[in-house]
Amino acid sequence: MHAANADPAELDKFSAFASSWWDPQGELKTLHDINPLRLDWIRTQAGLLDGLQALDVGCGGGLLAEAMAAEGAQVTGIDLAKQSLQIARLHGHESGIQVEYECTNAEDYAQQQAGRFDLVTCMELLEHVPDPASVVRACAELVRPGGLVCFSTLNRNPKSFMLAIVAAEYVMRMLPRGTHSYEHFITPSELAAAARAAGLEVTALAGMSYQPLTRHYNLSRDTSVNYLMTARRPA
């Protein structure tokens, strides 16, 4: 087993938010706002999800995992935050949408399930772990040859600091204060390098722009703050 690639303070932080995972007006409302765009991006990259074996790494309370399962994917979600997984399982019972949840890290899961999945998603996780490249490697191991890995994270530059931390957490209060640490943000070139080092081929990159008045996210060419990246494991 690998030593857990997790910051205990980060796990505590998200455990404290657990009860509000499925509240669209709660502390994690930004994830509700961004989820439709994440799902659209995955559909665009992978095509129909029906019948695909999909894994959501860092699934939290299950927002994206349930959305993919509702599209017909056979979804597994993994996370180390036990309280969030409890909420995910409870919501699955209420919604009737079937997702398999496991409390584990990506590195250990890759040792057990290497090459199992057609699609691996890792959204808004990399900026919260001590060693993001290790998670990228695990995602590359978990996806089958020819399969896709979809990442999303935050760029690191003065603009992202002002918008993702100062504006989002302190001015507009879109996120709880302390949600993000600027030093853990990852540039697209850094993520692409980690993906290539893990044996993946980067196939697509896009930014996400936010309209605060409508709480709506759109795809954008501007990757300076939030961005999405897709990579393929060569067949």
Buried (B, 14 or more C-beta within 10 A) or exposed (E): EBEBBBBEEBBEBBBEBBBBBBEEEBBBBBBBBBBEBBBEBBEBBBEEBEEBBBBBBBBBBBBBBBBBBBBEBBBBBBBBBEBBBBBBBBBBEEBEBEBBBBEBBBBBBBEEBBEBBBBBBBBBBBBBBEBBBBBBBBBBBBBBEEBBBBBBBBBBEEEBBEBBBEBBBEEEEBBBEEBBEBEBBBBBEBBBBBBBEBEBEBEBBBBBBBEEEEBEBEBBEBBBBBBBBBBBBEE
